Every structure is written in C-alpha cells, then in structure tokens.
Amino acid sequence: MDLNYFKDKLFDLLNDSEGLKIADLNADEQNNLLTVKTEDGNIFEIAFRQVETGET
C-alpha cells in the first residue's frame, strides 16, 4: 500500500463516520496533512509520512 492510497482511504473513513461528529475535513496534499474539525470546535491535525520498515 502506498502513502497516497492510505491517505485517501483514511479521508474516506473519517468522512463517512457518523460517530465522530466531524464538521469539516481539509486535506493539504502538498504538506501531507489532514485537518479535522469536530462539531464541538476542536481541531486536530494528522501528518502523514511513510516509514521504511526494512521488510520486503
């Protein structure tokens, strides 16, 4: 799985979630960031980077 696929799937998962009460999602593709604003006004930022594990 590559990083872009993972980011897209996580975005879809959060976007479709009813239990988290998300008011807004903002994907910053340039900086590999996802900003999540909840209905109660909290803002969370998720930073993406792929880590090499050394496994094949």
N, CA, C and O of each residue as an XYZ file, in Angstrom:
224
protein
N       0.857     -1.171      0.000
C       0.000      0.000      0.000
C       0.905      1.236      0.000
O       1.867      1.304      0.765
N       0.599      2.193     -0.845
C       1.418      3.412     -0.852
C       0.760      4.507     -0.008
O      -0.396      4.386      0.396
N       1.510      5.565      0.248
C       1.071      6.635      1.140
C      -0.196      7.321      0.636
O      -1.108      7.578      1.422
N      -0.266      7.617     -0.648
C      -1.447      8.311     -1.181
C      -2.716      7.471     -1.040
O      -3.784      7.993     -0.721
N      -2.590      6.187     -1.275
C      -3.742      5.290     -1.116
C      -4.206      5.295      0.338
O      -5.403      5.376      0.612
N      -3.252      5.209      1.271
C      -3.578      5.220      2.696
C      -4.274      6.518      3.093
O      -5.279      6.493      3.804
N      -3.742      7.655      2.636
C      -4.351      8.957      2.946
C      -5.772      9.034      2.419
O      -6.673      9.487      3.125
N      -5.979      8.597      1.188
C      -7.310      8.628      0.583
C      -8.300      7.766      1.362
O      -9.435      8.178      1.600
N      -7.872      6.577      1.755
C      -8.763      5.669      2.485
C      -9.091      6.211      3.870
O     -10.231      6.099      4.321
N      -8.106      6.797      4.554
C      -8.369      7.382      5.866
C      -9.322      8.570      5.750
O     -10.221      8.731      6.575
N      -9.125      9.399      4.725
C     -10.036     10.519      4.482
C     -11.459     10.006      4.285
O     -12.400     10.530      4.882
N     -11.616      8.981      3.449
C     -12.939      8.406      3.196
C     -13.555      7.849      4.476
O     -14.744      8.035      4.735
N     -12.747      7.176      5.260
C     -13.227      6.586      6.508
C     -13.726      7.660      7.464
O     -14.801      7.525      8.048
N     -12.948      8.723      7.624
C     -13.353      9.813      8.505
C     -14.572     10.551      7.957
O     -15.469     10.926      8.712
N     -14.600     10.755      6.657
C     -15.693     11.472      6.012
C     -17.023     10.731      6.157
O     -18.078     11.354      6.276
N     -16.965      9.406      6.145
C     -18.181      8.593      6.233
C     -18.580      8.272      7.672
O     -19.645      7.698      7.901
N     -17.747      8.634      8.636
C     -18.003      8.304     10.032
C     -19.093      9.194     10.615
O     -19.018     10.420     10.532
N     -20.098      8.570     11.200
C     -21.173      9.328     11.831
C     -20.918      9.524     13.317
O     -21.415     10.486     13.903
N     -20.159      8.638     13.935
C     -19.950      8.678     15.370
C     -18.956      9.726     15.838
O     -18.976     10.110     17.007
N     -18.087     10.196     14.954
C     -17.055     11.155     15.359
C     -17.529     12.602     15.337
O     -16.848     13.475     15.874
N     -18.655     12.869     14.743
C     -19.225     14.219     14.669
C     -18.230     15.227     14.096
O     -17.896     16.228     14.730
N     -17.771     14.935     12.890
C     -16.805     15.791     12.197
C     -17.553     16.873     11.433
O     -18.477     16.587     10.671
N     -17.145     18.114     11.645
C     -17.762     19.245     10.967
C     -17.077     19.529      9.634
O     -17.734     19.926      8.671
N     -15.749     19.328      9.572
C     -15.019     19.653      8.347
C     -13.731     18.849      8.279
O     -13.090     18.592      9.297
N     -13.360     18.454      7.062
C     -12.090     17.799      6.779
C     -11.377     18.611      5.717
O     -11.984     19.009      4.723
N     -10.094     18.858      5.920
C      -9.326     19.598      4.933
C      -8.038     18.841      4.658
O      -7.215     18.654      5.554
N      -7.867     18.405      3.415
C      -6.668     17.681      3.017
C      -5.687     18.640      2.361
O      -6.006     19.273      1.355
N      -4.499     18.744      2.931
C      -3.408     19.534      2.362
C      -2.421     18.548      1.748
O      -1.485     18.099      2.409
N      -2.640     18.216      0.481
C      -1.828     17.220     -0.217
C      -0.363     17.634     -0.311
O       0.535     16.797     -0.220
N      -0.131     18.922     -0.493
C       1.235     19.445     -0.651
C       2.097     19.147      0.576
O       3.276     18.817      0.451
N       1.496     19.267      1.765
C       2.241     19.084      3.015
C       1.904     17.784      3.741
O       2.327     17.572      4.878
N       1.139     16.915      3.077
C       0.741     15.627      3.658
C       0.062     15.791      5.014
O       0.390     15.094      5.974
N      -0.885     16.719      5.079
C      -1.618     16.984      6.314
C      -3.113     16.810      6.094
O      -3.637     17.071      5.011
N      -3.776     16.368      7.136
C      -5.226     16.285      7.146
C      -5.702     17.004      8.399
O      -5.340     16.620      9.511
N      -6.511     18.043      8.226
C      -7.043     18.796      9.350
C      -8.492     18.397      9.562
O      -9.300     18.406      8.634
N      -8.802     18.046     10.802
C     -10.135     17.581     11.159
C     -10.730     18.549     12.174
O     -10.149     18.769     13.237
N     -11.888     19.128     11.853
C     -12.592     19.995     12.786
C     -13.853     19.278     13.235
O     -14.654     18.833     12.413
N     -14.018     19.171     14.536
C     -15.186     18.485     15.076
C     -16.315     19.479     15.323
O     -16.098     20.691     15.354
N     -17.506     18.955     15.497
C     -18.682     19.803     15.707
C     -18.576     20.646     16.968
O     -19.205     21.701     17.060
N     -17.787     20.195     17.944
C     -17.648     20.973     19.180
C     -16.521     22.003     19.103
O     -16.199     22.650     20.099
N     -15.921     22.154     17.915
C     -14.934     23.201     17.692
C     -13.483     22.796     17.836
O     -12.595     23.601     17.556
N     -13.215     21.577     18.262
C     -11.831     21.125     18.355
C     -11.257     20.884     16.962
O     -11.965     20.472     16.043
N      -9.967     21.149     16.828
C      -9.287     20.942     15.559
C      -8.096     20.028     15.794
O      -7.292     20.248     16.700
N      -7.998     19.002     14.964
C      -6.905     18.044     15.031
C      -6.194     18.028     13.689
O      -6.816     18.189     12.639
N      -4.889     17.833     13.739
C      -4.098     17.772     12.513
C      -3.377     16.430     12.481
O      -2.697     16.047     13.433
N      -3.539     15.731     11.371
C      -2.883     14.444     11.165
C      -1.813     14.645     10.095
O      -2.111     15.084      8.984
N      -0.571     14.323     10.437
C       0.542     14.433      9.497
C       0.884     13.032      8.991
O       0.984     12.082      9.768
N       1.062     12.926      7.676
C       1.361     11.635      7.063
C       2.805     11.582      6.591
O       3.308     12.515      5.966
N       3.454     10.476      6.901
C       4.747     10.174      6.300
C       4.914      8.667      6.334
O       4.503      8.002      7.285
N       5.512      8.151      5.305
C       5.726      6.715      5.226
C       7.069      6.385      5.857
O       8.081      7.022      5.565
N       7.064      5.387      6.721
C       8.269      4.968      7.417
C       8.728      3.651      6.826
O       7.943      2.712      6.694
N       9.983      3.584      6.476
C      10.536      2.350      5.931
C      10.746      1.350      7.061
O      11.324      1.689      8.094
N      10.282      0.130      6.868
C      10.393     -0.886      7.910
C      11.569     -1.826      7.686
O      11.988     -2.531      8.605
N      12.097     -1.838      6.480
C      13.182     -2.767      6.173
C      12.691     -4.138      5.755
O      13.487     -5.001      5.386
N      11.361     -4.345      5.813
C      10.784     -5.623      5.420
C      10.528     -5.625      3.919
O      10.335     -4.571      3.313
N      10.528     -6.810      3.326
C      10.245     -6.904      1.894
C       8.937     -7.594      1.641
O       8.540     -7.760      0.488
